[in-house]
Amino acid sequence: MTNRTEMWVAGDVVQLKSGGPKMTVNHVQTGEINTQYSGNIECYWFVDSVEIRHASFSSPALKRCD
């Protein structure tokens, strides 16, 4: 089974598949529990170009921005 976090690296610009702001990948945490994907992708983004926020998302919830 290929680890799904391999598609993301720090510095990638991503967005939730459901929409929202463009975010920058800061850290990719990898791991598998019971052979199911459990990695988290830590992302940062700006609100109103002033305030920075961050959160972790599962890889399948993200898409790469062009």
ChimeraX attribute file (.defattr): number of C-alpha atoms within 10 A of each C-alpha:
attribute: neighborCount
match mode: 1-to-1
recipient: residues
	/A:1	6
	/A:2	6
	/A:3	14
	/A:4	15
	/A:5	19
	/A:6	10
	/A:7	10
	/A:8	19
	/A:9	14
	/A:10	13
	/A:11	12
	/A:12	14
	/A:13	20
	/A:14	21
	/A:15	19
	/A:16	18
	/A:17	11
	/A:18	8
	/A:19	9
	/A:20	9
	/A:21	12
	/A:22	17
	/A:23	23
	/A:24	21
	/A:25	22
	/A:26	18
	/A:27	16
	/A:28	21
	/A:29	12
	/A:30	14
	/A:31	14
	/A:32	10
	/A:33	8
	/A:34	6
	/A:35	9
	/A:36	10
	/A:37	18
	/A:38	16
	/A:39	19
	/A:40	18
	/A:41	22
	/A:42	19
	/A:43	23
	/A:44	18
	/A:45	20
	/A:46	14
	/A:47	9
	/A:48	7
	/A:49	7
	/A:50	8
	/A:51	8
	/A:52	10
	/A:53	11
	/A:54	14
	/A:55	13
	/A:56	16
	/A:57	15
	/A:58	17
	/A:59	20
	/A:60	12
	/A:61	11
	/A:62	18
	/A:63	16
	/A:64	14
	/A:65	12
	/A:66	5
